[in-house]
């Protein structure tokens, strides 16, 4: 079986208060072992900037950031415990629960995930695919 193919360069979510959002994502992504990456004027990033890196940004058009209905960004978690920590950190940092940590067997038998809304209403998740 071949290695999974990386198909994304990066992903960006819009935020309205960059520093507030940066603190939120530092807390929740840190629980998954995802480290800060490239940042600059109006944006902050985590992970690789060129191979599925994650960014937050104030919208370039100057209008308020809004959420997309049906949009969800899921981060890989190394363990189920990391999913639990991600969820707790998100709630402690002001996120809103959208699905407590647990198995989602309708995706596959070992799909363990937790879902939250960030400070701007973006739906994010942490997912562990490993068996217990």
ABEGO torsion letter per residue (X at the ends): XBBBBBABABBBBBBABAAAAAAAAAAAAAAAGBBBBBBBBGBBBBEBAABGBBBBBBBAAGBBBBBBBGBBBBBBBABAAAAAAAAAAAAAAGBBBAEBBEBBAAABAABBBBBBBBAAGBBBBBBBABBX
